[in-house]
Amino acid sequence: MIDFGSRVDRIHNTYKASDYRERALLIDSSSFALGAAIVNAGIAFLLVATPAGWVALVVGGAVVVGAAAASIDMNYAVKNNSGG
């Protein structure tokens, strides 16, 4: 939250000082998003590195496979029953 606040303050100061606020907004928002993505990737890696993470990975994979199978089955049923 402190990082976000400092970036907003920097954008506001740029707005008061010149017309390059869009550039400052783009740079600061992009770097904030990249930083958040890196932190999330690190947290995800640490989660997967634990036994609970492995369980979550297996359960999540099973859910994805089940959803894909249900989608394929529904697609097949709709195609066969649509008269097309």
C-alpha positions in Angstrom: 0.0 0.0 0.0 2.9 2.3 0.7 4.3 1.7 -2.8 0.9 2.5 -4.4 0.6 5.7 -2.3 4.1 6.9 -3.3 3.4 6.3 -6.9 0.1 8.2 -6.8 2.0 11.1 -5.0 4.7 11.1 -7.7 2.1 11.2 -10.5 0.2 14.0 -8.8 3.5 16.0 -8.4 4.3 15.4 -12.1 0.8 16.6 -13.0 1.3 19.8 -11.0 4.8 20.4 -12.5 4.2 19.6 -16.2 2.1 18.1 -18.9 3.7 14.6 -18.7 1.3 13.1 -16.3 0.1 10.4 -18.8 3.7 9.3 -19.2 4.3 9.2 -15.5 1.0 7.4 -15.0 2.0 4.8 -17.6 5.5 4.2 -16.2 4.4 4.0 -12.6 1.3 1.8 -13.2 3.3 -0.5 -15.4 6.1 -0.9 -12.8 3.5 -1.4 -10.0 1.8 -4.1 -12.0 5.1 -5.8 -12.8 6.1 -5.7 -9.2 2.8 -7.2 -8.1 3.1 -9.9 -10.7 6.6 -10.8 -9.4 5.4 -10.9 -5.8 2.5 -13.1 -6.8 4.7 -15.5 -8.7 7.0 -15.7 -5.7 4.1 -16.5 -3.4 2.8 -19.1 -5.9 6.2 -20.7 -6.0 6.5 -20.9 -2.3 3.0 -22.3 -2.0 3.8 -25.0 -4.6 7.0 -25.8 -2.7 5.1 -26.9 0.3 3.1 -30.1 0.8 -0.1 -28.1 1.0 0.8 -26.5 -2.3 1.2 -29.9 -4.0 -2.2 -30.9 -2.7 -3.7 -27.7 -4.1 -1.9 -28.2 -7.4 -3.3 -31.7 -7.7 -6.8 -30.7 -6.7 -6.7 -27.7 -9.0 -5.5 -29.8 -11.9 -8.3 -32.3 -11.3 -10.8 -29.4 -11.3 -9.5 -28.1 -14.6 -9.5 -31.6 -16.2 -13.1 -32.2 -14.9 -14.3 -28.8 -16.3 -12.6 -29.5 -19.6 -14.3 -33.0 -19.8 -17.7 -31.5 -18.9 -17.2 -28.8 -21.6 -16.3 -31.3 -24.2 -19.2 -33.5 -23.3 -21.7 -30.6 -23.4 -20.3 -29.5 -26.7 -20.8 -33.0 -28.1 -24.3 -33.2 -26.7 -25.3 -29.8 -28.1 -23.9 -30.6 -31.6 -25.7 -33.9 -31.7 -29.0 -32.6 -30.5 -29.1 -29.4 -32.5 -30.0 -31.0 -35.8 -26.9 -29.5 -37.4 
